Amino acid sequence: MYDSLFAPSLNISPSNGICTGDTLQLEIAGNYNISWSPNYNINQTTGNMVYVWPDTSVQYSASVSSTISSCTKALSELIQVTALRADAGPDYEIFDGEAVILGGPDMLCGPGCQLQWYPNQYLFFNHLMNPKAVPHETITYWVMLSNSSGTCQDQDSVTIRVKCTDIYMPNAFNPQSAQSEYTRHFGPRNVSIDLNYFRIFNRWGDMVFSTNDVSYRWDGTFQGKPQPAGTYVWVLEGKCPNGEWIRKSGNVMLVR
């Protein structure tokens, strides 16, 4: 039997082209028997209307048959998906000076995806999917993903908690260093400490530096005069945010 009204068509809402995690509605209106495939991120495989949420581009097909005749038709549509998903990874608790590799296993950044981590503090190469961070204080990093047009975006965060009671202190520094401020000045880098005192002594026991400001570091001078290269002794005392006291001492080599 011929069915002159058999003319199924596939409608997509919203229009084709979605981001990872978005949902599309596929509909074939009319009194038909319909079977959908593949059975991938789809709410059902039969019926006039289905919802799909593919993670990557995929072609969905519908096998349509008339309920009053032997007429059949195959319909299909390639669903274009911009593949991006932010996964900053789990939170960490580390000792001062330890390194952490950021980014979780579910991070997805396909062709045309742009990625950036922020803030850039204590971070190496903030455009990589898995950059290295060596924070000296508790910090939260965000990763932002987007396509070139900005229509697809995703972000996630990770918090790294630095244990206050074991702070990192370098064993040498050079005031003439052309590198970072941390290599030109000597002092604690964990700025979460409520510093009671930080003092430095030369080999004769003379105090050449003293402060209770955790952001103030020694530049290798005393009363405006450069001090000679050699080994110096440092001591510090302070209180962590959790109320614990920290007392440490050690040696540092002044290099010139």
C-alpha positions in Angstrom: 0.0 0.0 0.0 1.3 3.4 -1.0 1.2 6.2 1.6 1.1 9.6 -0.3 1.4 11.5 3.0 4.6 9.7 4.0 7.2 12.6 4.0 9.1 12.5 7.3 11.7 15.2 8.0 14.2 15.7 10.8 14.0 18.9 12.9 16.8 20.0 15.3 16.4 22.4 18.1 18.3 24.5 18.8 20.1 24.6 15.5 23.0 22.2 14.9 26.3 23.1 16.5 26.7 22.8 20.2 29.2 22.8 23.0 30.3 19.8 25.1 27.6 19.3 27.7 24.8 20.9 25.7 21.6 19.1 24.8 19.8 19.0 21.4 16.2 18.0 20.6 15.7 15.8 17.5 12.2 15.5 16.3 10.3 13.8 13.5 6.7 14.9 13.6 3.9 12.6 12.4 2.4 9.1 13.0 5.5 7.0 12.3 7.4 4.1 13.8 10.9 5.5 14.5 14.1 3.9 15.7 17.1 6.1 16.6 20.8 5.2 16.5 23.5 5.1 17.8 22.5 4.5 21.4 25.0 7.1 22.6 24.1 10.0 25.0 20.5 9.8 24.0 17.5 9.6 26.3 15.7 6.9 24.3 16.0 5.1 21.0 12.3 5.1 19.9 9.7 7.8 19.6 9.1 11.0 17.6 11.3 13.1 19.9 14.6 12.4 21.5 17.2 14.4 23.4 21.0 14.0 22.7 24.1 15.4 24.5 27.1 14.1 22.6 30.6 14.9 23.9 32.1 14.8 20.4 30.7 15.2 16.9 28.5 12.2 15.9 26.0 11.3 13.3 22.5 10.3 14.6 20.3 8.3 12.3 16.5 7.6 12.4 14.9 4.6 10.6 11.3 5.8 9.9 8.5 3.6 8.7 4.8 4.3 8.0 2.2 2.9 10.3 -0.3 2.3 7.4 2.0 1.2 4.6 5.4 -0.4 3.8 7.0 3.0 3.2 10.4 3.5 4.9 13.0 6.2 5.0 16.3 6.8 6.6 17.2 10.2 8.0 20.4 11.3 9.6 22.2 14.4 10.8 25.8 15.0 11.8 25.8 16.8 15.1 28.8 19.2 15.3 30.2 19.5 18.8 32.9 21.9 20.0 34.9 19.6 22.2 36.0 21.4 25.4 35.6 20.5 29.1 37.5 22.1 32.0 38.9 19.9 34.7 41.3 21.6 37.0 41.9 18.4 39.0 41.5 17.6 42.7 42.4 20.0 45.5 45.8 19.4 47.1 47.5 20.0 50.5 51.3 20.3 50.2 54.4 21.4 52.0 55.9 24.7 51.1 58.2 24.2 48.1 56.5 21.1 46.7 55.4 21.0 43.1 51.9 20.1 41.8 50.8 19.2 38.3 47.5 20.8 37.6 44.7 19.5 35.4 42.4 16.5 35.8 41.8 13.4 33.5 38.5 14.8 32.2 40.1 17.9 30.6 39.0 18.2 27.0 40.4 20.8 24.6 39.9 19.9 21.0 40.8 21.7 17.7 40.3 25.5 18.0 40.1 25.3 21.8 41.9 28.1 23.7 43.1 27.4 27.3 44.5 29.6 30.0 45.2 29.2 33.8 45.1 32.1 36.2 46.5 33.6 38.3 49.9 33.1 36.8 51.6 33.3 40.2 53.9 30.4 41.0 52.8 28.8 37.8 55.0 27.5 34.9 53.5 27.9 31.4 49.8 28.8 32.1 48.7 27.9 28.5 49.4 24.2 29.0 46.7 21.6 29.9 48.9 20.3 32.7 51.2 23.1 34.0 53.4 22.8 37.1 52.7 25.0 40.1 55.1 25.6 43.1 53.0 27.8 45.4 54.4 29.2 48.6 51.0 30.1 50.0 47.5 28.7 49.8 46.1 29.6 46.4 43.2 28.8 44.0 43.9 28.4 40.3 41.2 28.6 37.6 41.4 27.1 34.1 39.3 28.8 31.4 38.6 27.1 28.1 36.8 28.7 25.1 36.5 28.3 21.3 37.8 31.0 18.9 34.4 32.7 18.7 33.7 32.6 22.4 30.4 30.8 22.0 31.6 27.8 24.0 33.2 28.3 27.4 33.9 26.3 30.4 36.0 26.8 33.6 37.0 24.9 36.7 39.1 25.6 39.8 41.6 23.8 42.1 42.7 24.9 45.5 46.2 24.2 46.8 46.6 24.5 50.5 50.2 25.1 51.6 51.0 23.7 55.1 52.3 26.6 57.1 54.3 24.6 59.6 57.0 23.5 57.1 58.0 26.5 55.1 60.5 26.5 52.3 63.7 28.5 52.6 66.4 28.4 49.9 70.0 27.6 50.8 71.6 30.3 48.7 70.8 33.5 46.9 72.6 36.1 44.8 71.7 39.8 45.0 73.0 40.3 41.5 70.9 37.6 40.0 69.2 38.5 36.7 66.4 36.0 37.5 63.4 36.5 39.8 63.0 38.5 42.9 63.2 35.3 44.9 66.7 34.6 43.8 67.9 38.2 44.5 66.4 38.4 48.0 66.3 35.9 50.9 63.3 35.2 53.2 60.2 33.1 53.7 57.9 32.9 50.8 54.8 31.7 52.6 53.1 35.0 53.1 50.3 33.4 55.2 52.5 33.5 58.2 51.9 36.1 60.9 55.6 36.7 61.4 56.9 37.5 64.9 60.5 37.9 63.8 62.9 36.9 61.0 66.6 37.6 61.8 69.9 37.0 60.0 73.4 36.8 61.6 76.9 36.8 60.1 79.6 34.4 61.2 80.7 36.7 64.0 77.1 36.7 65.5 76.3 40.2 64.4 72.7 40.7 63.4 72.6 42.1 59.8 68.9 41.9 59.2 65.7 41.8 61.2 62.0 42.2 60.3 58.5 41.1 61.3 57.1 41.8 57.8 56.8 38.5 56.0 56.9 40.3 52.6 60.2 42.0 53.4 63.3 40.0 52.5 67.1 40.5 52.9 68.9 42.0 49.9 72.4 41.1 51.2 73.2 44.5 52.7 73.6 45.9 56.2 73.1 49.6 56.8 73.2 50.1 53.0 76.5 48.3 52.5 76.8 45.0 50.6 77.8 42.2 52.9 80.6 39.7 51.9 79.9 36.4 50.3 79.7 33.5 52.8 77.4 31.6 55.1 74.8 33.4 57.3 72.6 32.0 60.0 68.8 32.8 60.0 66.1 32.3 62.6 62.4 32.9 62.4 59.3 32.6 64.5 55.7 33.1 63.4 52.1 31.9 63.7 50.2 30.0 61.1 46.6 30.8 60.2 45.4 27.8 62.2 47.1 29.2 65.4 50.1 26.9 65.4 53.5 28.5 66.1 56.4 27.8 63.8 60.1 28.2 64.8 62.8 27.5 62.3 66.5 28.2 61.8 69.2 27.3 59.2 72.0 28.5 57.0 72.0 30.4 53.8 74.9 31.1 51.4 75.2 34.6 50.1 76.8 34.4 46.6 78.5 37.3 44.8 
